[in-house]
Amino acid sequence: MNKLSIKLGIVFFFIIFGLETFMFFFLHNALVNSRVEEELSSLQTRGNSHRDILEDHFDKDTISHVALMESEAITDVVITDFSGHILGSSFKNNQIEQYLKKPQSKIAAKGQIVEADWENKPYIITISPIAMDKKTIGFVYMFQETTSIQSLIERLNQHFLLTGFIVLSLTFIVIIILTKALTKPLVKMKEATYQISKGNFSVTLPKTGNDELGELAESIKLLAQDLNYLKKERNDFLASISHELRTPLTYIKGYSDIVMTRDLNREDQEKYLQIIVDEANRLSSLIEDLFALAKIDKNSFVIQKQKILLNDLLKKMDLKLSPAFKEKNMSLIICCPERTYLYADPSRLEQIIINLLDNSIKYSSDDSKTMITVIPKKKTTEIIIKDNGKGIPEKDLPYIFNRFYRVEKSRKRSLGGTGLGLAIVQELVYAQGGSINVHSKLNSGTTFILTFDNKGADK
């Protein structure tokens, strides 16, 4: 009973069996009632025919002729006068006299049914009045034994039972086939999810169509792909963080041992100590980035939005970063319309832009330029940061916001960075209700587009 196929089969069986039973009883009763009505109507019509003949010739010979005609039929006739005395009959049976009493009420010309209980009575009976000069002078009683009707209904019941057995068997077979057809993909999905739980993400599921089962199969495949990607990302993250932590620690330990164990001159000591300081700063920066990401993941950092005049903010950043740009003979161009406001966290926005400009400095050649363009729109404000540096390969663009992802797989120290900067930028942009997009082409530069909602900037 724990099998879904069995449960579905039982549910389907009882539902269909109930519907079929209801329909069979309804159809059976309709057919039986229709057949009985036909017999009664036929009997009444036969009696009316005899009545019509007797109304034209109501004499002894005609009465005998009518009785003789019915003696060879499956029906019987009894002709009485107005008082109920038998004038002619096609059969002799003392039990019929109880039906031949004078009617208590006037009978219509079309006649009426005297007895219709075919299940419990021996006869079904109709009566037709014989009238002359608009006066009833007698009656024609028509009798038919109910055994013939009961035999007919019995044969009908046998046909229904046989049909019911065939339909029930076919229903059972169809339910088994349908249940297996429905549960087969579910069983495969169950096996796929079991494999996923065991860490095997290379699952394949057959395409079952565009219905809900097909959508579920597609969702499971996407889940497996996402989990596989997350597993790879986790492994890469652990490998990356291990590498990033081990490298500065190795330098610090190695050069500390050299300074402590060797008799070095002043110049060498200062050189090695400077390396130790640089690596300590690098390690400190990495840890700060990791803490920042941890806070972002836990939503424990605070975004304090306020109305910012972008012109002033960008001018301050220009002053702060100008030494770094001048060191590489690069130029920073800022195009921002006067009195452009943005509702955002100023310190977080500065962190976002500095991170992007820092990448521009690292990956651009000397004498190149970087441009910050602010485009205020009706509902949004765009901040576009564009450089003409070395660019990003198209295959790497979908992953540049992943943690520890670096286009330079060689991890050259000359390029610096930890691979966390763009991940932090994206999270900080999302935290302020904005979006970030990137367009880049190898050796043609990179463009980052920051889009923020203007809601609150007009207060």
N, C-alpha and C positions, 0 to 999 in steps of 0.2 A: 504493500500500500504506500510505500515511500517513493515509488517511481512516479514521476510526473505523467508518463505515458498512460499508466494504469488509472491514475486519478482523472486525467482528461477523458480517457475512454469511458470510464464509469459515468462521468457527468454527461458526456455526449449521449451515451446509451440511454440513460434515464430521461433526458430531455426529448430525444427523438422517439423513444418508446412511448412516452406520455402523449406526445403529439399524434403519433400514429394510432394509438389506442383511442384517443378522443375522436380522430377523424374516422376510424373504422366504425365505432359505435354510432356516430352521427350518420354516416353513410348507410349503415345497416338499418337503422331505425327509419331513415328516409325511404329506403327501398322497400322495406316491409310495409310501412304505412301506405306507400304509393301502390304497391301490389294489392293490398287489401281493398283500398279505395277503388282500384280498377275492377276487382271482382264484384264489389257491391254495386258499382255503377253499371257493370255489364248485366248483373242480375236484375237491377231496377229497370234497365232498358228492355230486357227480355219480357219482364212482367208488363211493362207499358205496351209492348207490341201485342201481347195476348189481349190486353184490355181493349186496345183499339179494334181488334177483330170482333171481340164479344160485344162491343158497343154497336157494331153494325149488324150483327146476327146473334142476339142473345137468346139462343134456343138450345135444346138438349143435344142436338147433333153437333153444333159448333163447340159446345162445352166438352163433349166426349172427344171431339177431334183434337182440341187443345191439350186435353189430358193425355191422349194417346201420343201426341208429338213429344211431350216431355218425358214420357215413360222410357224412351230410349236415350235420353240425354243425361248429363251428370247433374242436372238441376231437376227439381220437381215443382209442380204447380198444384195449388188447391184453389178452387173457385167456390166462393160462398155467396149467399144472398146477403141482403142488408143486415139481417139478424144474426148471421154467423153460421147458418146451416150450410153444410157442405153440399154443393151441387155437382162437383166433379173433382177428381183427384188423380194424380199420376202415380201415387203410392199410398199404401195403407200403413199408418203408424199412429198408435193412440197418443203418443207424446206430442203430436202436433196440435192437438185440440186446445192446449193451453195458450197457443198463439192465435187462435181463431176467434177470440172474443170480439164483440162489437167494439170498434174503436170509440174511445171516450170523446175524442175531438174530431173536428172535420179534417179530412185528409186532402191535401192539395192535389190538383189534377196530375202533377208530375210524379205523385206517389211519395213514399217515405220509407225509411229503413226501420224495421221493427226490431231486429236483433243484429248487432255488429260485433259481438264478443266472440271472435273466432278462436280464442285461446281456451275458453272454458265451456263454451256451449257447443252442442252437436251440430247446430245449423246457423247459417246467417240467413236472414229473412228480410224480404221487402214486401210492400203492399202497394197495390195500384187500385184506385177506385174506379168502378164501372158506373157511368152516368148516362141517363137517358132523359131527354127533356129537362136538362139541368137538375136532375134529381138522382142521387146515388142509389142504385138498386142492388149493388153487390161489390165484391172485392176479389182481386186476383192476388193470391199469396204465392211468392216464389221462394223456394227452399234450395239451399246448397249445403251439402255436408262440409263441415270445417276440416275434416280429415284431409281433403285435397289441398286446402290452403296450408294446413300444418305440414303436409308433405313437401309442398313447394318451398315453404320457409325453411324446412329442415335441409333441403338441398342447397338453398341459398346460404344457410349457416355453414354447411360443409365447404362450399366454395370460398366463403370468407375466411374460414379457419385455414384452409390450404394457402390462400393468398397471404394471410397474415403470417403464416410460418415462413413462406418464401421471402416476404418483405422483411421480416425480422432477421432472417439469416443474412440477406443481402445487406441490411443495415449494420449488422454486427461486423461483417467483412469490411464494409466501407469505413466504419469507425476505426477498425484496426489499422487500415491503410492510411486514413487521414491522420490518426493519432501519431503513427510512426513518422509520417511526412512532416508533421508539425514539430515533433519532439527531436527528430534526428539532428536538425541544425542546432537546437538548444543543447543537446548532449555534446556536440562538437564544441560549442561555445563554453560549456562547462569544463571540458577537457582543456580548452585553450586557456581559460582563466586559472585552472589548476597549474598548468605549465608556467604561466606568468607568476603565480605565487611562489613557484620554486626557482624563479630567477631566469627561466628560459623565455626570452622575449621574441624569439624568432618564430612566432606562431603564424599559421596561415589558416584562413577560413574561406570556404567556397562562397561565391556570390549567390545569394538566395533570392535576389530581386530587389525591387525598390520599395518593398513594404517595410513594416516595423522590424521584422526579423533581419532583413538586409541592413537596415540602419543600425540595429544592435550589433551585428557582426562587424560592420564598418567601424563602429565606436570602439569595439574591443581591439580591433587591429590598430586603430589610432592610439588607444591607451597603451598597447604593447610597445608601439613605436616611441611614444612619449616617455614611457618608463625606461625603455632601452637608452633613449637619449639622456634622461636624467641620471641613469646609472653611469653612463659614460662621462657625463658632466661631473658627477660626484668624484669618479676616479681621477678625472683630469684636474678637478679642484684640489683633491688631496695631493696629487702629484705636484701640482703647481705651487701650492702653499708650502709643501715640503721643500721644494726647490728654492722658492723665494726666501724662506726662513733660513735654510741651511747655507745658502751662498753668503749672505752678509755675516752670519755667525762664523763661518769658516775663515773669512777674511779677518774678522776681529780677533779670533783665537790665534790664527797663524801669525799675524803681525804683532799681536801682544806678546807671544812667545819670543819673537825675534827681538823686540825692544827689551824684554826682560832678561834674555839669556845671552845676548851678544853685546860686545863692547862697540857701540856705534858712535859715529861722530854726530855732532849737533844737527847737521843738515839731514842725515839719514833718519835720525830719530824723528825730526819734524815731519819728514815725508811719510814715514810709516804711521805716525800718530794721526796725521791728516787723513790717511786712508781709513784708519780705525774710526775716526769721527764721521767721515762720509758714510761708511757702512752702518754705523750706529744710527745716523740720521735716516738712512734708507730703511733700516729695520723699523725704526720708530714710525716712519711714514706708512710702511706696510701695515703695521699693527693698527695705526689710526684708521686706515682705510677699512680694515677688517672689522673694527669696532663700529665704524659708520654703517657698514653693510648689515652688521648684526642688529643695530638699532633700527635700521630701516625694515628689516625682516620682521622684527617684533613690534613695529609701529610704536616704538618707545621714544622716538625723537619728535620734537615739537616744531610744527610749522607755524610761524607767526606772520601772517599776511598783513600787509599795510600798503597804503598808497605810495608808490615809488615814482619819482620823476626820473625817467630813464636817462635823460641827457646828463644829469649830475652823476648818476651811478656809473655810466660808461666813461665819463671824463676822469673820475677817480681811479677806475681800473686802468685807464690809459696811462696815468701817471705811475701807477704801481708796476705795470708791466713794461713800461718803456725801456728800462735798462736791459731787460732780457731780449727785447726786439732789437735794440741797438747793438747788442753784443754780436748778433748774427747779421747785422746790416739789413734787417727786415723792417718793413713799415706796416703800421697798424692804422687803417683808415676806418673812421666811424661816421656813418650816415644815419642820423637820427633826427626826425622832425622836432622842432621846438615844442615844448609843453606836452610831451608824450608821456602819459601816465600808465602804470601797470600795477595791478593789485596782486602782490606776491610777497614772499619772504625775502627781504633784501640780501641777507647774509647767504641764504641758500642759492638765490639767483646769481650772486657774485661767485659762489663756489662752482656753479654750473658753467658759467662763461669762462672763468679762469681755467677750469679743467680742459675745456675745448680749445682755448687759446694756447695752453701749454702743449697740447698735442700738435697744434699748428706750428709752433716753434720747433718741436722735436723733429717733425717729419717734413719740414720745408727746407729748401736749400737757401743759401745766403742770397741776399739782394731780392728776395721774393716779397710778396705783400699779402696781408690778411685784411679782410674787410668785414666790418660788422654793420649790417643794414637793418634798421627797424622799420617795419611796415605796419602802421596802424590801420585796422579795418573796422567795419561796423561792429562786429561781435567779437573779433579776436585781434590779437597783436602778434605779429611774427618778428622774431629776432633771428636773422640769417647770418651765420658765420661762415665765410668762404675763404679758402686759401688756394694757392696754386702749387701746392707741394707734390709729393710723390704719389698721392692718391691711395686708394684701397682696391685690391682686385675684386671683381664682381662676385667671385665664389666665396669671398670672406665677408661680404656685406651683411648677410643675414645673421652673422654670429658675433659682430663686433661689440655688442652690448652684453655678451656673456662674460661671466666672471673669469678672470685670468686668461681670457682669449686674447691672443696677440697675433697680428698678421705676420710679424717676424718670428717664425718658429725657432730660429737659431738662438733667440734670447740674448742678443748682443748687448753687452752692458753699455755700449756707447749710446744706445737708444733709450736706456733707462725705463722707468715705469714698471708697474706691477701687473698691468692688465685689469685693474679694478676701476680705473678712472671713468670709463664710459658706462660701466655698470652702475656706478654711483650717480653719474649724471642722469641716466635714464630713470632711476628710482626717485631722484629728487624732483625731476620734471613731473613724473606721474603723481607724486605726493602733493603737488600744487595744482593738480587738475589740468596739466598741460600735456602736450604730446611732442615727440621728437622724431624727426625723419632725417635720413642721410642720403645724399647722392654723391657718388664718387666714380672716378674713372682713373685707371692706372696712368701715372705720370701727367695727369691733367688737373689734379687738385681734388679737394673734398669740400662739400657744402653741408652744414648742419642747419636744419630749420626747426626752431623752437616756436611752438604755437601755444599761446596762453589766452584764456577767456578774459574778456574785458569786464566781466561782471565785478562790480566793486570799484573799478578804476575811475568811474564818473561820480563817485560820492564826494 
